[in-house]
Amino acid sequence: MNPAEYERMYRYEDHYWWFVSRRELVDALVRQLPLPPRPVIVDVGCGTGATAVQLQRYGMVLAVDISPLALSWSRQRGLEALLLAAAERLPLLTESVDVIVATDILEHLDDDVAVLREFHRVLKPGGYVVVTVPAYRILWSEHDLALMHRRRYVASVLAKRARMAGFEVTRLTYALFFLFPLALVMRLLKRRPAPDREPQAQLPALPEWLNRFLLRIQRVETALLKYVRFPWGVSVVAVLRKGDE
């Protein structure tokens, strides 16, 4: 990821509707898992650490990232259990982890199936992965260039690759369903950056009332996800389970 994006992420994560709603979505999914007492949770691709901090309410959390800069920002949030490592080569014991959280990382990596197989290796039997990825190639824009994405997904492709890695797909849906039309228009209007500047992630400054409004929409959607499967959206969300081997 463009190094400048880490600082932007750190500054925005605590209040910007996108980051807050994504953490709340992950929190809701983890809360619904049949967790053991004091589970070992690994946040792979932790970024600047806000999700890892929130997950600490459930158990011991290890925050992993391939970027020393990301871990430096995570340390500023008070996280101490930090690990510099690539997602496809985790220096963790086989069958040592209860839950892996991987929010928006598979799209950065060349071989997503290899990464999922590595997750499968380190998970205990019956362990879970909570994963989110960006959806639909039609939404490809400057935002993806700034974040150095390799691809966007559809739900069926993510499910197929998860099964190739040995997982059972226990939940599969899209997220940001209600805001998909707005996102589509914005992305189509800004497919590529101006030729004289670096691409930037699309996190436009918003008036506080609009930020609160968008967050409220996403909170309604997160509540509904417990009961419905959305047919499209800006992201794909999946919960994967390793078998009781």
N, C-alpha and C positions, 0 to 999 in steps of 0.2 A: 504494500500500500504506500502511496505517496506520503513521505514523512510528515509533511505539513498537515495531513488529514488527522494524524493522531492528536495534535494539539487542538484542532477544531472539535474532534470527538470528545476530548476531555472537557472542553469548555461547554459543550452542548448537552452532554449525557444526563446531567442531573435535572434538566428542566425541559428540553426540547421534546415535543410530543412523540416524534418517531422513536427516540431512544427509550423514553419512559414507557411507552406502550409496548415496545418489544420486550423490555424486561418484565413487564407485568404479564405478558403472554407466556413467556418462559416460566415465570413463577407459577402461573396457574397450571401449566402442564406438569411441572415437577411436583406440585402439591397433590396432584391426582394420582401419582405413582405409588405403588405399594412399597414404600421405603422401609428398609430395616432401621433399627436404632442407630443413630450417628453414622449415616452412610458416608462413603467416600465419593465425592463429586469432583469431577475434573471439567473445568471450563477450558476447552481447547479453542485457541484463537481468541484469547480473553480481551484483546484490545487494551483499552485503558482501564479496565477492571470493574466497571460499575455493576455488571451482571454477577461477577464473582462475589462482590461484596454482598449483594442481595441474597445469593444462594447460601451464604453462611448460616442463615437461620435454620437450615435443614441438616447440616452436618459439617464435616471437614471438607474444605474446598481447596483444591490445587488449581492455580491459574497458570495456563500454559500459553506461550506465544513464541513464534520464531523471531520476533523483533525485539532486540534489547530496548529500543525506544518505547515500545508498548509496555514492557515490564517496568520501565522507569516510571511511566505515568501511573501504572497500577500500584507501584510502591507508594506513590504520593497519596493514594486512597487508603493507605494503612494495611494493604495486603502484604503478608510475609511469606506465605507458601507459594512461591513463584518458581517457574521452571522454563528455561530457555530451551525449546525443542521444536522440531518439525512435527506436524500432525501425523505424517506417514511413518515416523520413527520415534515413537514415544518411549523414553527410557523408564518404563514402568513394568512391573512384574506382570506376567500373564495371570489373568483372572484375579485382579487386585482392586478393581474399581466397581462401584455400584451404579453410578450414573455418569454419563458424559453429556455435556451441553456443548453444542457446536452451532453457534448462531452466525450465519453468513460467512462461512469459511470455505465450504467445498467448492464454491465457484472460483476461488482464487488458485486452485491446485490443479496440476495437469492430470493426475490420476485419482479421481474421486473414489473409485472402487477400492483402490489400494488403501486409501485413508480409512474408509469404512471397515475394511478387513483388519486394519490395525486397531480400530475401536473395538471390534469384535474380539480380538486377541486379549486386550487388557481388561475387558468386562468380565465380571463374575457371571456364572450361569444365572439366567433370569434377570441380568442387568439391562439397563435401558439407555438409549441415546435420544436426546431431544435435539432436533436439527431444524434449522430454517435456511432457506436459500432464496435468492431472487427469482422471480417468475417471468416467463415469456420473453422471447427474443425481440418481440415488437417493442418492448420497453427499453431496449438497449439504447444508451445515451452517454453523454459526457460523464454522467455520474459513474457509470461502469468503468470508463477509462480512468477516471481519477482514482478509483478503488482497485484498479488492476484486476478486474474480473476476467476470467477465461470464458465464461458461459452464463446463460440463464437457463432455468429448468421449466419443465412442466411436471405435474404431479406424477404422472405415469412413469416418466424417466427416472425420477428420484426413487420411486418405489422399486423399479426394476434393478437399479444399481444397489439398493439396500439388500434386496434378496440375493443378488449375485455375491454379496459379501457375507451371506449367511444369516441375515436378520429376518425376523417376522415383522411386518409393518402393522402396528396396532392402531395407529391413527394417521390419517393422511387428509390434508385439507389445504385450502388456500387461505391467506390472511390479507388484510387490507382490502376486503371485498367491497365495502361501501365507497372507499376512496379510489378504487381502480379507474373509473372514468376520468377523474381529475388527474391522476398520475399519468394516464395514457396521453392526455392532451399536453401536459407539461413536458413529458419526455419527447414527444414528437416535435415539439417546438424547439427543443434544445438537444438535438441528436449529437452534435459535435461542437467542441469549443471553437472560439475564434482562432484563426491561425497564429495569432501573435501572443497567445498565452497558454499556460498549462491548464489542463482540464481540472475542474473542481467538482467535488461532491455537491449534489443539489440539496443544500440545507438553507433555504432562503430565510432571512430574518423575518419574523412574524410579529405582528402586534400581539400582546398578551391575550386578548380576548379570543383571537383566532387560534392561537396555540392551545388554549384551554378547550375550545370547541372541538378541534381535531382530536385531542386526547380523549374527550368525552365520547366521541364517536367510536374510537378504538376500544374504549372500556366496555361499551355496549357489545361490540363485536366479540371481544374476549369472553364476556359472559355467555354469549350465544354459542360459542365454539364448543361448549360442554354438551350441547344438544344437537347441533347441526354441522354439516360438512359443506363449506362454501365452494361453489363450482368454479370460481375464478378469483383472482386477487393479484396483488403486487408481489407477494411472497408465497412460497410453498412451505408448509409446516408438516413435519412428520415425527412420530414417536416410534422408535424401533426397539425391538426386544430380542435379546439373545436367548436361545432356547435353554431349557433346564438339562444341560448335558451331563 
